[in-house]
């Protein structure tokens, strides 16, 4: 059983059953390659989705750490500022004590005046 195939130059080509089997197997191979190509595209799409999801997750973790650290940083800064105010109150109390003492001790009065405190 032979088949007539029309070629591009409009001449009929007679194909034997062996040629038909070869053409059939080539068509099957092309179908398999097309399916593999489709499967690979799907896998790349899934990989892209996984990479984007992972990137967003990592950025979310970093943002959470920064936010948490910011709260910790603000609390530490608030504590240090309060300590500075306590130190300033102590320094002002010491300055008032030296000012009072300078009324009775001329050396202290001269020293404070030399340093611009009186």
Short mmCIF file of the C-alpha atoms (twelve columns), coordinates in Angstrom:
data_MODEL
# 
_entry.id   MODEL 
# 
loop_
_atom_site.group_PDB 
_atom_site.id 
_atom_site.type_symbol 
_atom_site.label_atom_id 
_atom_site.label_alt_id 
_atom_site.label_comp_id 
_atom_site.label_asym_id 
_atom_site.label_seq_id 
_atom_site.Cartn_x 
_atom_site.Cartn_y 
_atom_site.Cartn_z 
_atom_site.pdbx_PDB_model_num 
ATOM 1   C CA . UNK A 1   0.000  0.000  0.000   1 
ATOM 2   C CA . UNK A 2   1.557  3.224  -1.100  1 
ATOM 3   C CA . UNK A 3   0.413  6.788  -0.609  1 
ATOM 4   C CA . UNK A 4   0.687  9.689  -3.010  1 
ATOM 5   C CA . UNK A 5   2.003  12.900 -1.409  1 
ATOM 6   C CA . UNK A 6   1.988  16.198 -3.220  1 
ATOM 7   C CA . UNK A 7   5.343  17.984 -2.996  1 
ATOM 8   C CA . UNK A 8   6.105  21.694 -3.175  1 
ATOM 9   C CA . UNK A 9   7.080  21.500 -6.838  1 
ATOM 10  C CA . UNK A 10  3.656  19.923 -7.582  1 
ATOM 11  C CA . UNK A 11  5.041  16.488 -8.444  1 
ATOM 12  C CA . UNK A 12  3.513  13.455 -6.876  1 
ATOM 13  C CA . UNK A 13  5.775  11.415 -4.649  1 
ATOM 14  C CA . UNK A 14  5.021  7.817  -3.990  1 
ATOM 15  C CA . UNK A 15  5.697  6.800  -0.345  1 
ATOM 16  C CA . UNK A 16  6.220  3.230  0.651   1 
ATOM 17  C CA . UNK A 17  4.889  1.834  3.922   1 
ATOM 18  C CA . UNK A 18  8.398  2.171  5.428   1 
ATOM 19  C CA . UNK A 19  8.443  5.857  4.483   1 
ATOM 20  C CA . UNK A 20  5.005  6.268  5.991   1 
ATOM 21  C CA . UNK A 21  6.200  4.701  9.250   1 
ATOM 22  C CA . UNK A 22  9.184  7.046  9.301   1 
ATOM 23  C CA . UNK A 23  6.939  10.088 8.755   1 
ATOM 24  C CA . UNK A 24  4.556  8.828  11.431  1 
ATOM 25  C CA . UNK A 25  7.394  8.349  13.952  1 
ATOM 26  C CA . UNK A 26  8.753  11.836 13.096  1 
ATOM 27  C CA . UNK A 27  5.287  13.301 13.765  1 
ATOM 28  C CA . UNK A 28  5.116  11.394 17.060  1 
ATOM 29  C CA . UNK A 29  8.596  12.695 17.992  1 
ATOM 30  C CA . UNK A 30  7.516  16.267 17.169  1 
ATOM 31  C CA . UNK A 31  4.426  15.820 19.368  1 
ATOM 32  C CA . UNK A 32  6.589  14.521 22.238  1 
ATOM 33  C CA . UNK A 33  9.004  17.458 21.840  1 
ATOM 34  C CA . UNK A 34  6.090  19.914 21.853  1 
ATOM 35  C CA . UNK A 35  4.736  18.307 25.041  1 
ATOM 36  C CA . UNK A 36  8.177  18.465 26.703  1 
ATOM 37  C CA . UNK A 37  8.478  22.113 25.697  1 
ATOM 38  C CA . UNK A 38  5.068  22.809 27.230  1 
ATOM 39  C CA . UNK A 39  6.035  20.940 30.427  1 
ATOM 40  C CA . UNK A 40  9.309  22.860 30.696  1 
ATOM 41  C CA . UNK A 41  7.448  26.163 30.288  1 
ATOM 42  C CA . UNK A 42  5.085  25.185 33.105  1 
ATOM 43  C CA . UNK A 43  8.044  24.262 35.323  1 
ATOM 44  C CA . UNK A 44  9.742  27.599 34.617  1 
ATOM 45  C CA . UNK A 45  6.512  29.398 35.468  1 
ATOM 46  C CA . UNK A 46  6.338  27.492 38.766  1 
ATOM 47  C CA . UNK A 47  9.996  28.206 39.464  1 
ATOM 48  C CA . UNK A 48  9.479  31.912 38.779  1 
ATOM 49  C CA . UNK A 49  6.494  31.946 41.157  1 
ATOM 50  C CA . UNK A 50  8.539  30.172 43.853  1 
ATOM 51  C CA . UNK A 51  11.436 32.618 43.453  1 
ATOM 52  C CA . UNK A 52  9.152  35.662 43.689  1 
ATOM 53  C CA . UNK A 53  7.371  34.183 46.700  1 
ATOM 54  C CA . UNK A 54  10.709 33.461 48.386  1 
ATOM 55  C CA . UNK A 55  11.970 36.983 47.666  1 
ATOM 56  C CA . UNK A 56  8.813  38.542 49.099  1 
ATOM 57  C CA . UNK A 57  9.109  36.284 52.160  1 
ATOM 58  C CA . UNK A 58  12.723 37.275 52.789  1 
ATOM 59  C CA . UNK A 59  11.869 40.971 52.384  1 
ATOM 60  C CA . UNK A 60  8.980  40.508 54.831  1 
ATOM 61  C CA . UNK A 61  11.278 38.925 57.403  1 
ATOM 62  C CA . UNK A 62  13.808 41.744 56.984  1 
ATOM 63  C CA . UNK A 63  11.049 44.350 57.371  1 
ATOM 64  C CA . UNK A 64  9.799  42.610 60.533  1 
ATOM 65  C CA . UNK A 65  13.302 42.549 62.016  1 
ATOM 66  C CA . UNK A 66  13.830 46.233 61.190  1 
ATOM 67  C CA . UNK A 67  10.460 47.136 62.737  1 
ATOM 68  C CA . UNK A 68  11.158 45.063 65.852  1 
ATOM 69  C CA . UNK A 69  14.673 46.508 66.136  1 
ATOM 70  C CA . UNK A 70  13.256 50.000 65.722  1 
ATOM 71  C CA . UNK A 71  10.984 49.448 68.718  1 
ATOM 72  C CA . UNK A 72  13.945 48.142 70.715  1 
ATOM 73  C CA . UNK A 73  16.084 51.061 69.512  1 
ATOM 74  C CA . UNK A 74  13.431 53.609 70.531  1 
ATOM 75  C CA . UNK A 75  13.119 52.052 73.989  1 
ATOM 76  C CA . UNK A 76  16.910 52.092 74.470  1 
ATOM 77  C CA . UNK A 77  17.149 55.683 73.225  1 
ATOM 78  C CA . UNK A 78  14.337 56.753 75.556  1 
ATOM 79  C CA . UNK A 79  16.177 55.157 78.490  1 
ATOM 80  C CA . UNK A 80  19.439 56.888 77.575  1 
ATOM 81  C CA . UNK A 81  17.710 60.272 77.219  1 
ATOM 82  C CA . UNK A 82  16.092 59.846 80.611  1 
ATOM 83  C CA . UNK A 83  19.495 58.965 82.067  1 
ATOM 84  C CA . UNK A 84  20.919 62.128 80.496  1 
ATOM 85  C CA . UNK A 85  18.134 64.221 82.057  1 
ATOM 86  C CA . UNK A 86  18.877 62.609 85.433  1 
ATOM 87  C CA . UNK A 87  22.585 63.430 84.929  1 
ATOM 88  C CA . UNK A 88  21.661 67.008 83.959  1 
ATOM 89  C CA . UNK A 89  19.570 67.388 87.119  1 
ATOM 90  C CA . UNK A 90  22.513 66.125 89.158  1 
ATOM 91  C CA . UNK A 91  24.875 68.504 87.332  1 
ATOM 92  C CA . UNK A 92  22.517 71.442 87.960  1 
ATOM 93  C CA . UNK A 93  22.300 70.495 91.647  1 
ATOM 94  C CA . UNK A 94  26.102 70.374 91.835  1 
ATOM 95  C CA . UNK A 95  26.347 73.754 90.083  1 
ATOM 96  C CA . UNK A 96  23.880 75.289 92.563  1 
ATOM 97  C CA . UNK A 97  25.876 73.797 95.450  1 
ATOM 98  C CA . UNK A 98  29.129 75.298 94.088  1 
ATOM 99  C CA . UNK A 99  27.389 78.657 93.563  1 
ATOM 100 C CA . UNK A 100 26.242 78.612 97.198  1 
ATOM 101 C CA . UNK A 101 29.696 77.577 98.384  1 
ATOM 102 C CA . UNK A 102 31.289 80.374 96.321  1 
ATOM 103 C CA . UNK A 103 29.573 82.920 98.609  1 
ATOM 104 C CA . UNK A 104 31.759 81.693 101.478 1 
ATOM 105 C CA . UNK A 105 34.902 80.561 99.585  1 
ATOM 106 C CA . UNK A 106 36.612 83.126 97.398  1 
ATOM 107 C CA . UNK A 107 38.779 80.487 95.634  1 
ATOM 108 C CA . UNK A 108 35.674 78.723 94.349  1 
ATOM 109 C CA . UNK A 109 34.163 82.056 93.315  1 
ATOM 110 C CA . UNK A 110 37.327 83.008 91.359  1 
ATOM 111 C CA . UNK A 111 37.520 79.579 89.731  1 
ATOM 112 C CA . UNK A 112 33.876 79.754 88.634  1 
ATOM 113 C CA . UNK A 113 34.386 83.268 87.256  1 
ATOM 114 C CA . UNK A 114 37.546 82.124 85.395  1 
ATOM 115 C CA . UNK A 115 35.583 79.354 83.709  1 
ATOM 116 C CA . UNK A 116 32.619 81.598 82.827  1 
ATOM 117 C CA . UNK A 117 30.140 80.301 85.403  1 
ATOM 118 C CA . UNK A 118 29.635 83.443 87.414  1 
# 
